[in-house]
Amino acid sequence: MQILVINCGSSSIKADIIDTLTKKSIFELDAERINTSPEITINKNLVEYNGEINFKNILQFCFQKIKNDELSNSIVGIGHRVVHGGDVYQQPVLIDEHVEKIIEDLCSLAPLHNPANLAGIQEAKEIFPSLPNVAVFDTAFHQTIPNRAKYYAIDKAIADSLKIKRYGFHGTSHKYVAEKASNFLQTDLKNLRIISCHLGNGASVCAIEYGRSVETSMGFTPIEGLLMGSRSGDIDAGIIFHLAKKGNLSLEQIEELLNKKSGLTGLSGIGNDMRDIILQAENGNENCRLAIQVFTHRLTKYIGAYAAIMGGFDVLLFTGGIGENAVEIRNRVCQKMNFLGIDLDDDKNKTEKLSDEKEVINISDETSRIKILAIKTNEELAIALESEKIIQEKNKVNCVPKIPIAVSARHVHVTRETLDILFGKDYELTVFKNLSQPGQFAANEMVTIVGTKNKIENVRILGPIRPKNQLEISRTDEFFLGIDAPVRDSGNVAGTPGITLIGAKGTAILKEGVIQAWRHIHMHPTDAAIFGVQDKDIVNVDIDDDERPLTFKNVLIRVSDKFKLEMHIDTDEGNAAQIKSGEEGTLMLSEKAVSLIVKNV
């Protein structure tokens, strides 16, 4: 496909036609300083503009230039970067009037970005009325961040009413480079813990645990977190009051100070370009040296914090203009963290260069436990690829098979060794009832689980015995027991909390194994072929109900020839959604999958 990617900012417009097969841009339009002295280029050639200088007129001019180019005839859809999706959007979405209304409603959370994004969408619909439009949200990837990392410690009623929480940004870039790292290392993303450092004029760090964003440095706005080109990053809120009271600055002046006159610009005194700052630092400029020191200190601090949050990590990524090119910054950040298993190869760091042909470089020493990678980010390509997926999807049809839903209560899987401890050597589980998944059963045997606060009795063991111990509980159980259980796919128990199990004959103390099960769908390979999905894909499932329609997002696909088609959610999710075992859901399908189903019918 050839996708037109639109990125409208408050003072700039960028448009690319991306060929998703070659993954290259075949047309580029850039418009800078459009509110003051517009500079518009097409494929790097300057284009004369003599019209009135305002955003709407220049936007129309740019879109008409795109339409007039012969390549526009090959465009099959339009992908739009939208900065803020609030709590609403976890994935890219096909744009309709409802989506436009939500983007407009969220303008208060992103007043510099969402209005421009919306204007680009509306103009695209005018110029290309027959093409589908897709919104790809900067905040979407971070929707998986748990509440413990999402909420600020202020009055919750006020925070909820004003939608104040940590949303995170740069999600499209973080997701893209994490997938590039997975491909480069030939390791499934679901098996990696990644710390991704997007370092540019805007900068953020993201903790990506087994494919999910679980922490990120930007919050309610892009000001929070790292020191940036002109943004302050983390700052004591009391400073704002001090600036108002003692500095006699208005709210508008403070906002301008923190957004446009702080960060590298404020500390260095020479601007926001790290290349210039490094050069001046080498020439003895103390302010520039300080700017570099503060920048790398804060980044190092975040990396250490995110390593702790994930209980260790496997990959450290550098991306963005600074992350991809600033050798000295990468060196400064890594040099004090060998205690974490980070060992940078100085020669590789200095000599290896990123390019269009070489989009990932490994700069870690051979002895480094952590893989250190620099990756060339490409948000335009990421938006094009995400848009392609949405455009290829087709609305549900009546012949699409439904997915039965099962509500899974708390339960335990045990190993041979643990079963011996709990019920006696060579004890065999007895069948209480067979489960829907072939060969699996609920056993008559039950245990008491003991947490740090409370215990829960009569927790059933599921058979047969497993290679790893695993206790699956709900969020409610987690709080009751006093255990911080991560959301994981079954079998992925490394670094999870332990628990005590009491059986009829003995007590087993597990060092790990307590999880909240990632909502998932069991599929036989024939089902996966019909639905057009693969093992470990992430999908959405719609629940068709006239009174309470809803969508389960972020559902993990698990494919095995031992499985029968069924979606599993835990008791908290079932209760919240008022769903009981036996109800059905529908998966959005690719056009190819729909065609196969219709043909078979």
ZAMARGU-4260 file (C-alpha; in steps of 0.2 Angstrom, whole numbers, plus 5000, padded with zeros to 4 digits):
<rodrens>
0) 5000/5000/5000 | 5005/5018/4998 | 4999/5028/5013 | 4999/5047/5015 | 5005/5051/5032
5) 5000/5068/5039 | 5008/5076/5055 | 5001/5094/5058 | 5009/5104/5072 | 5005/5121/5078
10) 5018/5129/5067 | 5023/5115/5055 | 5015/5103/5043 | 5024/5087/5037 | 5017/5075/5024
15) 5024/5059/5017 | 5018/5046/5005 | 5025/5030/5012 | 5026/5014/5001 | 5023/5001/5015
20) 5031/4987/5004 | 5048/4995/5002 | 5045/5005/5018 | 5052/5021/5010 | 5045/5038/5008
25) 5042/5042/4990 | 5035/5060/4992 | 5039/5072/5006 | 5032/5089/5010 | 5038/5100/5024
30) 5031/5117/5029 | 5040/5126/5043 | 5036/5142/5053 | 5019/5143/5045 | 5012/5156/5057
35) 5026/5169/5053 | 5037/5166/5038 | 5032/5150/5029 | 5045/5139/5021 | 5037/5125/5011
40) 5047/5112/5002 | 5042/5097/4992 | 5055/5083/4990 | 5067/5096/4997 | 5064/5109/4983
45) 5057/5126/4989 | 5039/5130/4984 | 5034/5148/4983 | 5019/5153/4993 | 5011/5170/4990
50) 4994/5168/5000 | 4988/5174/5016 | 4999/5168/5031 | 4987/5158/5042 | 4986/5140/5047
55) 4970/5136/5037 | 4976/5143/5021 | 4993/5135/5021 | 4986/5119/5026 | 4974/5120/5011
60) 4989/5125/5000 | 4999/5110/5005 | 4985/5097/5003 | 4982/5104/4986 | 5000/5102/4981
65) 4999/5084/4987 | 4983/5081/4977 | 4991/5089/4961 | 5006/5077/4962 | 5003/5061/4951
70) 5008/5050/4965 | 4992/5055/4974 | 4983/5043/4963 | 4991/5028/4971 | 4986/5033/4989
75) 4974/5021/4997 | 4973/5029/5014 | 4978/5043/5026 | 4987/5041/5043 | 4986/5055/5055
80) 4998/5058/5070 | 4986/5063/5084 | 4995/5068/5100 | 4982/5065/5113 | 4969/5050/5113
85) 4966/5052/5132 | 4959/5036/5140 | 4949/5032/5125 | 4961/5025/5112 | 4973/5011/5115
90) 4976/5007/5097 | 4975/5017/5080 | 4957/5019/5074 | 4947/5022/5058 | 4941/5040/5059
95) 4923/5044/5059 | 4912/5059/5066 | 4913/5051/5083 | 4932/5050/5083 | 4933/5068/5077
100) 4922/5073/5092 | 4933/5064/5104 | 4949/5072/5097 | 4941/5089/5098 | 4935/5086/5116
105) 4953/5081/5121 | 4960/5098/5114 | 4960/5105/5132 | 4973/5091/5136 | 4984/5095/5121
110) 4980/5113/5116 | 4995/5115/5105 | 4993/5099/5095 | 4976/5091/5095 | 4968/5106/5086
115) 4981/5106/5072 | 4979/5087/5071 | 4960/5089/5069 | 4962/5102/5056 | 4973/5090/5046
120) 4960/5077/5047 | 4946/5088/5041 | 4956/5095/5027 | 4961/5078/5021 | 4943/5073/5021
125) 4939/5088/5010 | 4953/5085/4997 | 4952/5066/4997 | 4934/5062/5001 | 4935/5044/4996
130) 4950/5039/5006 | 4949/5031/5023 | 4958/5041/5037 | 4966/5033/5052 | 4971/5041/5068
135) 4987/5035/5077 | 4989/5042/5094 | 5005/5046/5103 | 4997/5041/5120 | 4990/5025/5114
140) 5005/5014/5118 | 5005/5019/5136 | 4987/5014/5139 | 4994/4998/5147 | 5003/5008/5161
145) 4996/5002/5178 | 4986/5014/5189 | 5000/5014/5202 | 5011/5023/5189 | 4997/5033/5181
150) 4990/5043/5195 | 4997/5059/5203 | 4995/5060/5222 | 4982/5074/5222 | 4964/5074/5227
155) 4957/5060/5216 | 4940/5068/5214 | 4948/5084/5207 | 4960/5074/5196 | 4946/5063/5189
160) 4935/5078/5185 | 4949/5087/5176 | 4956/5071/5168 | 4973/5074/5177 | 4984/5058/5176
165) 4999/5052/5167 | 4996/5049/5149 | 5014/5048/5141 | 5019/5053/5124 | 5031/5047/5110
170) 5022/5031/5111 | 5022/5028/5092 | 5041/5029/5092 | 5044/5018/5108 | 5033/5005/5100
175) 5042/5006/5084 | 5060/5004/5090 | 5055/4991/5103 | 5049/4980/5088 | 5064/4984/5078
180) 5075/4978/5093 | 5065/4962/5094 | 5068/4959/5075 | 5086/4963/5076 | 5089/4952/5091
185) 5078/4938/5084 | 5069/4937/5100 | 5050/4938/5103 | 5045/4955/5110 | 5035/4946/5123
190) 5051/4939/5130 | 5060/4955/5132 | 5061/4969/5145 | 5066/4985/5136 | 5071/5003/5142
195) 5068/5014/5127 | 5076/5031/5127 | 5069/5043/5114 | 5081/5058/5115 | 5078/5073/5104
200) 5071/5090/5106 | 5057/5081/5115 | 5064/5067/5126 | 5056/5053/5136 | 5060/5036/5143
205) 5049/5021/5142 | 5049/5004/5152 | 5043/4991/5140 | 5039/4974/5149 | 5036/4960/5137
210) 5028/4971/5124 | 5018/4982/5136 | 5022/5000/5141 | 5022/5000/5160 | 5031/5016/5164
215) 5036/5032/5154 | 5043/5048/5159 | 5031/5061/5151 | 5015/5063/5160 | 5000/5074/5160
220) 5009/5085/5147 | 5026/5082/5138 | 5034/5094/5151 | 5037/5080/5164 | 5052/5069/5164
225) 5069/5071/5156 | 5077/5088/5153 | 5073/5092/5135 | 5078/5104/5121 | 5067/5119/5128
230) 5057/5110/5141 | 5062/5109/5160 | 5057/5091/5163 | 5054/5087/5181 | 5052/5102/5192
235) 5047/5105/5210 | 5029/5112/5209 | 5033/5124/5223 | 5045/5133/5210 | 5029/5138/5200
240) 5022/5147/5215 | 5038/5155/5219 | 5040/5161/5201 | 5022/5169/5202 | 5024/5176/5219
245) 5042/5182/5220 | 5046/5183/5201 | 5029/5192/5197 | 5027/5180/5182 | 5009/5177/5175
250) 5003/5159/5172 | 5006/5162/5153 | 5024/5168/5156 | 5028/5153/5167 | 5021/5141/5154
255) 5032/5149/5141 | 5047/5148/5153 | 5044/5129/5156 | 5040/5125/5138 | 5051/5136/5128
260) 5065/5144/5138 | 5071/5129/5149 | 5079/5113/5147 | 5095/5113/5137 | 5091/5130/5130
265) 5089/5137/5148 | 5104/5129/5155 | 5117/5131/5141 | 5112/5149/5136 | 5116/5145/5118
270) 5100/5135/5112 | 5093/5118/5111 | 5105/5109/5098 | 5115/5096/5107 | 5128/5096/5094
275) 5132/5114/5097 | 5131/5112/5116 | 5144/5097/5115 | 5156/5108/5104 | 5155/5123/5116
280) 5157/5111/5131 | 5173/5105/5123 | 5179/5123/5121 | 5176/5127/5140 | 5159/5133/5141
285) 5154/5129/5159 | 5135/5132/5156 | 5135/5119/5141 | 5145/5107/5152 | 5132/5109/5166
290) 5118/5106/5153 | 5126/5090/5147 | 5129/5084/5165 | 5111/5087/5170 | 5104/5079/5155
295) 5114/5063/5157 | 5111/5063/5176 | 5092/5063/5174 | 5092/5050/5160 | 5104/5038/5171
300) 5092/5041/5186 | 5077/5036/5175 | 5085/5020/5168 | 5090/5014/5186 | 5072/5017/5192
305) 5064/5008/5177 | 5076/4993/5180 | 5070/4992/5197 | 5052/4993/5192 | 5054/4978/5180
310) 5065/4968/5191 | 5079/4970/5179 | 5079/4972/5160 | 5087/4965/5144 | 5089/4979/5131
315) 5094/4997/5132 | 5088/5007/5117 | 5094/5024/5111 | 5084/5033/5098 | 5079/5051/5092
320) 5091/5064/5085 | 5102/5064/5101 | 5100/5045/5105 | 5105/5040/5087 | 5119/5052/5085
325) 5127/5059/5101 | 5141/5047/5105 | 5146/5056/5120 | 5129/5056/5128 | 5127/5037/5126
330) 5144/5035/5133 | 5141/5046/5148 | 5124/5037/5152 | 5132/5020/5151 | 5148/5022/5159
335) 5142/5021/5177 | 5129/5007/5175 | 5140/4992/5173 | 5133/4986/5190 | 5117/4983/5180
340) 5125/4973/5167 | 5127/4988/5155 | 5144/4987/5146 | 5147/4999/5132 | 5159/4995/5118
345) 5168/5012/5116 | 5175/5008/5098 | 5158/5002/5092 | 5150/5017/5100 | 5162/5029/5091
350) 5163/5020/5074 | 5146/5012/5071 | 5134/5024/5062 | 5115/5023/5058 | 5109/5025/5041
355) 5094/5022/5029 | 5103/5005/5026 | 5108/5001/5043 | 5094/5006/5055 | 5100/4996/5071
360) 5117/4995/5078 | 5123/4985/5092 | 5135/4995/5103 | 5136/4984/5118 | 5152/4975/5123
365) 5152/4956/5120 | 5152/4953/5139 | 5138/4965/5142 | 5123/4956/5150 | 5112/4970/5143
370) 5111/4973/5124 | 5114/4991/5120 | 5106/4997/5104 | 5105/5013/5094 | 5090/5012/5083
375) 5084/5024/5069 | 5066/5029/5073 | 5054/5032/5059 | 5037/5038/5066 | 5031/5042/5048
380) 5033/5024/5043 | 5026/5018/5060 | 5010/5028/5057 | 5009/5021/5039 | 5011/5003/5045
385) 4998/5005/5059 | 4986/5014/5046 | 4989/5000/5034 | 4983/4987/5047 | 4967/4997/5051
390) 4963/5000/5032 | 4965/4981/5029 | 4952/4977/5042 | 4934/4974/5037 | 4918/4977/5047
395) 4911/4961/5055 | 4900/4951/5044 | 4886/4939/5050 | 4896/4923/5046 | 4911/4928/5056
400) 4913/4915/5070 | 4910/4920/5088 | 4922/4918/5102 | 4915/4910/5118 | 4920/4919/5134
405) 4925/4910/5150 | 4927/4919/5167 | 4942/4911/5175 | 4942/4910/5195 | 4958/4910/5205
410) 4967/4894/5203 | 4984/4886/5205 | 4995/4876/5193 | 5009/4865/5202 | 5024/4855/5197
415) 5027/4837/5202 | 5039/4843/5216 | 5026/4855/5223 | 5012/4842/5222 | 5023/4830/5232
420) 5026/4843/5246 | 5007/4847/5247 | 4999/4830/5246 | 5013/4817/5248 | 5026/4809/5237
425) 5019/4803/5220 | 5002/4809/5224 | 4990/4810/5208 | 4977/4824/5206 | 4959/4818/5204
430) 4947/4825/5192 | 4933/4836/5199 | 4927/4841/5182 | 4935/4842/5165 | 4938/4860/5158
435) 4934/4866/5140 | 4952/4866/5135 | 4957/4848/5130 | 4966/4838/5143 | 4964/4851/5156
440) 4953/4848/5172 | 4949/4856/5189 | 4955/4844/5202 | 4946/4839/5218 | 4962/4845/5227
445) 4962/4862/5234 | 4975/4873/5244 | 4976/4888/5255 | 4986/4902/5249 | 4994/4913/5261
450) 5000/4931/5257 | 5008/4945/5267 | 4991/4951/5274 | 4978/4938/5272 | 4975/4920/5266
455) 4962/4912/5255 | 4956/4895/5258 | 4949/4882/5245 | 4959/4887/5230 | 4957/4874/5217
460) 4972/4866/5208 | 4970/4864/5189 | 4978/4848/5181 | 4988/4841/5174 | 5004/4845/5183
465) 5014/4859/5175 | 5033/4862/5172 | 5031/4879/5182 | 5021/4884/5198 | 5009/4897/5194
470) 4995/4906/5205 | 4983/4916/5194 | 4973/4929/5204 | 4962/4944/5201 | 4966/4962/5206
475) 4954/4960/5221 | 4964/4945/5227 | 4980/4954/5225 | 4975/4968/5237 | 4967/4956/5249
480) 4983/4945/5250 | 4995/4960/5250 | 5004/4955/5234 | 5009/4965/5220 | 5006/4953/5205
485) 5010/4959/5188 | 5000/4956/5172 | 5008/4941/5163 | 5004/4928/5150 | 5003/4911/5157
490) 5020/4903/5160 | 5029/4919/5161 | 5033/4919/5180 | 5051/4926/5180 | 5053/4940/5193
495) 5035/4938/5200 | 5031/4937/5218 | 5031/4921/5228 | 5017/4914/5239 | 5014/4900/5252
500) 5003/4886/5248 | 4996/4874/5262 | 4990/4857/5257 | 4984/4842/5266 | 5001/4835/5269
505) 5013/4850/5269 | 5017/4868/5265 | 5026/4874/5249 | 5034/4891/5249 | 5035/4897/5231
510) 5049/4910/5227 | 5039/4916/5212 | 5023/4912/5202 | 5010/4924/5206 | 5002/4933/5192
515) 4986/4942/5185 | 4983/4933/5169 | 4984/4943/5154 | 4966/4942/5146 | 4969/4930/5131
520) 4961/4919/5118 | 4965/4901/5116 | 4965/4896/5097 | 4969/4880/5088 | 4980/4884/5072
525) 4965/4881/5061 | 4956/4895/5071 | 4971/4906/5069 | 4971/4904/5051 | 4953/4909/5049
530) 4955/4924/5060 | 4971/4929/5051 | 4981/4930/5067 | 4997/4922/5075 | 5002/4917/5091
535) 5006/4931/5103 | 4997/4944/5092 | 4987/4957/5102 | 4969/4960/5097 | 4952/4969/5102
540) 4937/4959/5105 | 4919/4967/5104 | 4905/4961/5115 | 4889/4963/5105 | 4875/4969/5117
545) 4862/4983/5113 | 4861/4988/5131 | 4880/4988/5136 | 4891/4986/5120 | 4910/4986/5125
550) 4927/4981/5119 | 4940/4971/5127 | 4957/4979/5122 | 4974/4972/5123 | 4969/4953/5122
555) 4983/4941/5119 | 4982/4927/5106 | 4988/4910/5111 | 4989/4897/5097 | 4992/4878/5100
560) 4986/4862/5093 | 4980/4858/5110 | 4969/4872/5112 | 4950/4875/5109 | 4943/4892/5104
565) 4939/4902/5120 | 4943/4919/5127 | 4948/4919/5146 | 4945/4934/5157 | 4947/4935/5176
570) 4932/4937/5189 | 4936/4956/5191 | 4934/4959/5173 | 4919/4948/5171 | 4910/4957/5186
575) 4915/4974/5180 | 4908/4970/5162 | 4893/4960/5169 | 4899/4945/5158 | 4896/4927/5163
580) 4904/4912/5156 | 4896/4907/5139 | 4894/4924/5132 | 4902/4928/5115 | 4913/4940/5108
585) 4919/4945/5090 | 4936/4948/5083 | 4939/4962/5070 | 4946/4952/5055 | 4957/4956/5041
590) 4950/4957/5023 | 4958/4940/5019 | 4951/4931/5034 | 4933/4938/5030 | 4935/4932/5012
595) 4940/4915/5017 | 4925/4913/5029 | 4913/4919/5016 | 4920/4907/5004 | 4919/4892/5016
600) 4901/4897/5020
</rodrens>
